[in-house]
């Protein structure tokens, strides 16, 4: 008993009292328990195996054993483990076992099962502006995991064309077509391939009642390390949304291996708005000639971090953000030709929507939103969103009314007075929605 008493006395010394915590003070709680135990008549129980286990557990907590074992990282989860470790522990086999053992307790709601791959952003707002009606035809130009498409089909007895350039998304669209027979037409391709795809289905211009765009990268792509989109998961720098559908399409690692310094600088500066674009481009070239080509996401993140020593960047939620975020965005946009495809998609909307047809767009960064905004405002030149914000560069130049009307002519009438953003509740529930910007318009001519 004397040995146990000395052990617990040393343990108590590691837990100082904290009067500010009141009844929640762990130090006081342990002292009270030890006092009751040693004042008890049944002191022989102090030598039990249970008592030893409790002492060892408390001692590990007092020595910060778990804090040292599972050190926190930017990529750590709330448990202190990395995402990969969590996935290993909570594998599908474990989850299936839990479901079988706890059928009445462990249940996944229909909503979570339905959208487990991707949580649709601003779903209610998009449906409100699209306003699906029975016997009408709509296009979801960015199918992804089908969250928006499913909701459109549920809200009205309409037909839906789904388009996506990702073969994985196309497979999901085919399954959705099986769930809703004769109502879904799944298409595989980019925006620029849509006219040929619609022609094959005998769908003509001015025949669509509503079009929805959800630009950017889907969670399915970000959460698959092998595809090279993710900063937190290591994999080869691929970043092709089409996957292997087009073998001639260049990958991100091929861009880093072949582009010269000035070309890399322009990619990072224009598409990523990266303030250290010049230094990062120079470092990539130096690494290429002195060490090796940058081939994995982890190597690129380490290289960018070496160009930004002791720099802490925060996202819009004031959370730590990787220094490589904008570089990854720039490479993804360049590899997939996203801005040109977006511009072409907006033009197609003008030609395929009926009069009074509705257009809804969800963008995730200023480059996308600027193109959409200028198309809706009619600020385009030769079917391309005007790269110069001000049409009239000379303040002394006087234009006649016909010229001004021609410049400002637009087939769109904005539904939303200002750009709409997700609610605080949605951002808290789905942090990836924090950058979303929704615009909606009606085709009036």
N, C-alpha and C positions, 0 to 999 in steps of 0.2 A: 504494500500500500504506500509505503514511503517513496518508492521509486515512481509510482504513478503520480503521487502528489507533487513531487519535484518537476516531473514532466509537464503537468498542467500549469504549475506555477510559472515555468519558463514560457509556456504558450500564452498565458494571460499577459505577460510582459510585452508581447508583440501586438496586443490589441489595446491600445490606450483608450480611456474613456472619452467620449465626446458628448458633452452635456447638451449641445445644440440639437442632437438627434432625438432626445427624449426617450420614449419607449422603443424607438427603432435602433437604438445604439447596440451594435453587435457585441462590443466589448463588455458592456454591462450585462447583456444576456448570458454570455459565456461565464462571467464571474458568478452570477446567480446560480447557474446550473452546477458549476463546480462546487460551490458552497453547499448546496443541498445534497450533492452526492457524498461529499466527505463528512457531512454532519449526520448522514443516514446510518442506521444500525446495520444495514446490510452492506458493509464496506467490502466484503469479499467480492462483490460484483464488479468492483473497480478493476480487477485483474482479468476480466472477461475479454474474449476476442472482440466483441462488439465495441467495448470501450477503447480498445487499441485502434480499431478501424476509425472510430470517430475522432480520436486524437490525430491520427495520420491525415485525415481529410481536412481538419481545421488547420493543421500545420502547413499543408500545401497552400491553402488560401492565404495564410499569414505570410508565407514566403513568396507570394506572387508566382507560384509554380506555373499556373495556367497562362498567366499574362506573358511570362517569358517563353513558354512553349509555343503559344500561338500569337506571335507578334502581329500587331495591326498593320495593314498595308492599305494603299488606296483602293486595291481591288478586293479587300476583305469584306465579308458579309458581317451581319450583326453578331454572328457566333464567334468571330475572330478567325474563322477558317477562310481559305480562298474559295472562289466559286467552284473550281475543279474539285476541291476536297468535299464540298457540300454535295456536288453532283454524284461523287463516288459513294458517299455515305447514304444519300437519299436516292439510290438507283431505282429504276423501274421495278426491279424484283422486290426491293424493300417496300415500295409504295403498294405494290400488289398484295404483298403479305399483310400490310396494315389494313388494307381494304377488306381482306378475307377475315381477319381477326376481329375487326371492329365495324361490322356492317351497319350497325345502328348508330355509330358515333362518327366514324371517319367518312364523310361524304363530300364529294366535289359538286358544287352547284352546276346547273346546266350552262350558265353563262361562262364559268371558268373553263369547263370542258370545251365549250364551243370556240373560245378564243384563246386557247392555251398557247398558241404559237405567236400570236400578235394581238395586242389590244388596240382596237380601232380608235383613232384619235378624233375628238370632237364629233362623235357619232350622232348625237341628238341634234346638234346645230346643222350638220350636213344634211340630215334627213328633213329638217324643217325647211331649209331653203330649196332642196331638190323637190320636195313635195310629191312623191310618187303617187300615181293614180292608176286605176284599173285599166287594162287593155292598152297601156302605153309601152313604148320601147325606150330603154335606157342603156347607157354604156358606163361601166366602171372601168376607166382607162388604166387603173393601177390596182389590180385585184388583190395582190399580196396574199394574205391568209383568208380573205373573204369576209372579214367582219362587216364592212360597209355593204357588200353585196347581199349578204344574208339578211341584213336588216331591211334593205330595199325590197327584197322578195317577200318578207314577212309583212311589210306595211301596206302592200297593195298586190292585187292580182295582175301583175305586169310581167313583161318579158325583159330579160336582161342580157346584154352582151358583156362578157368579161374579157379584158385584155391584160396580158402581162408578158414581159420578156423573159421571165425566170421559169425554166421548165418545172421546178418544184411547185411554184404557184399554179402553173397550168394543170398539173396533176390534181391539185386541190380543187380547181375550178371544175374539172371533169367529174369529181366526186359530188360537188354541189349540183351539177347538172343531173346526176342520177337521183339526187334527193328531190329535185324540182323538175320532173319530166316535162319536156316541151316548153320550158320557160327560160332556160339558160343556154346561151351559145358561147362556149369557151373558145378563146382565140389565143394563140401563142405568137408573140411578136412585139416589136417596138411601135411607138407612135407613127414613125415614118413608114411602117409596113401596113398600117391599118387600112388605107384605101384598097390595096390588093386583097386583103383578107375579107373586107366587107363585100367587095365585088364578087368574090367566090361564093359568098352566102346570098348574093342577089339583093343586097341592102344598098339603096341609093342615097344620094345626098338629099338634105332637107327632109329626112325621114325619122330623126331621133328626137325624142321629147325631153331628154335630160342627159347631161354628161357630168361625171364626177371624176376629179383628179385628186389623188392623195400622193403627192410627190415625195421624193426622198427614198431612204433605205428602209426596208421592213425589218422587224425584229427577228424574223426567221434568218435573214442574212447576217445580221449583226451577231446573233447568238451561235452561229456556226463558225468555229475557229478556222476550219479548213478552207473557207471561202475568202479569208483574208480581209474582211471588213472590220473585224473587231480589234480594238486596242488592247483589251484585257485578256483575249485568248490568242495563244500563239498559233501561227499557221503561215503557209506560203502566201505572199502578197499577190493575190489573184484579183479580187475586186470586180470581176465581170458579173454583172447581173444576169447575163444570158448564160452563165456557166459555160459549158462546152458546146453550146448550140452553134456558135460561130467560131470555128477553129482559127480563123484569120484575125480575130479581135485580139489586140495587144493586152497583156496583163500589166498590173501595177509594177511588178518586179522587172518586167521588160522595159517599162518606161524609165525606171531608176537606173537600169543598166545601159541604156542607149542614148537618152536625152543629154544634151550638153548643159553646162551650168546656167546659161542664160535662159534656156527653155524650161529648166526646172524652176528657176526663179519666177518666171512668168506664171507657171502652173500654180505654185504655192501662193503667189501674191494676188493673182486675179481670182482664182477659183476658191482659195482658202482664206484670203485676206489676212495672211500670216505676216506679222510684223517683222519676224526674223527670217523671212524667205531667202534673202541673199546669203546669210550665214549658213542656213541649213543646206541650200543648194551647193555651196562651196564645200561643205563637209562631206556631202554624199559623193561628190567628184573625187575628193581626196581619199575617201575610204575605198572607192572603186579602183583607184590606181595603186594605192599603197597596201591595201589589206584584201578586200574581197567585195563582190557585189552585195548589195543589201537585198536579201531574199525573203526574210520572214518579218512578220508584224513586230515581233519582239526586238529584232535588230533595228528596225526603223524607229521604234519608240525609244530605245536606248540612245540612238544617234541624235534624235531631236532633243532628248533630255540633256545630252552633253553640250548642246548649243544653248541651252537655257539653264545654266547652273543656278541653284538657289532661287529659282523663279517659281512662284506658286500662282497658278491660274484658277479662277473660280468660274463656275457656270452661272446661269441666270438664277439658280436657286442658292447661290453662294456656297456650293459644295466644291471640294477640290476636283479640278478637271485636268486631264492629261495634257501635257504640253504639245502632244502630237495630234490632238483632235482636229485642228484645222488643216494639218498636212494630210491626214487621212481623208478628210472631206474633199480636199483639192484633187487628190489622186483619183478618188472614186468618181468625181464629176468628169474629170478628163478622160478616164478609161471608158466610161459609158456614154460620153458625148451628151451628158444630161441636159445642158442648157439649150443646145440646138434641138434636141428631141422635144423638150418642153415647148419651145417656140413653135415647132411644127404641130404639136398637139393642140396648142391654142388656135392655130389657123384652121385645123381640121374641125374644131368645134364650131367655128363660124360657118363652115360649108355644110356640115352634116346636121346641125340642129334645125328644127322647124322654127318658124316664126313664133315668138313667145316661148321658145324652148329655154330650159334653165341650165346654167353652168355653175358648178361649185368647185372651187379649188382649195386645197390645203397645202401650204408651203411650210418649209422648215428652216429656211435661211433667206437672207436679204436678196441674194442673187436670183433665186426662184421668184420671190414675191415681187421684185422689181419688174421682171418680164411680164408676169400676170397683170400687174397694175397698169402697165403701159399698153398692153393689148386692150384691156377693158376701156381705158381712157382714149383709145384711138391713136396713141402716140407711137405709131409704127411707120417705118420707111421701107418700101419695097418688100412688104410682108415680113419684116423683121422688127422686133422691139427696138425702138430708138436707143442706141448706146449713149447718146448725148442728152442729158436731162432737159436742156433748154433748146427749143427749136430755133429761136431767133437769136443768133449769136451777136448781132450788131444792134445796139440800142437805137441807132439812128436810122435803121432800115424800116421803111414803112410798107406794109403789105396791104393789098386791097382785100375787100371782104370775101370775095370768091376764093382767094388763096387761103385765107384763114379758115373758112368753112371746110375746105378740102383737107387741110391739115388736121382739123379737129373732128372730122367725120368719124363716127364709130358705130358699129352695129349693136353695141352693148349698152344696156342701162343697168347700172349697179343696183343690186338689191340692198346690200349692206352699205350704210352711210360711211362707216369706217371699217377698217379691218377688224375681224373678231378674233379673240384669243380664248384659250381654254379656261375654264373656271378654276379657282384655287383648289376645289375638291378634286377635280380631275388631275391636276398637276401633282397633287399629293398622292393620289392613287396610282398614277402612271407618270413618273418623272420624265419619260421620253417625250411627253406631249408638251413640255414647257416652251418649246420654240415654235409651236404650231401657229399659223396665221391663216385664217379662213376668209375668202372673198367669194361673193356670189353675184351673178348677173343674169339678166334676161336678154335674149336676142330680140331686138326690136326692128331690125331692118335687114 
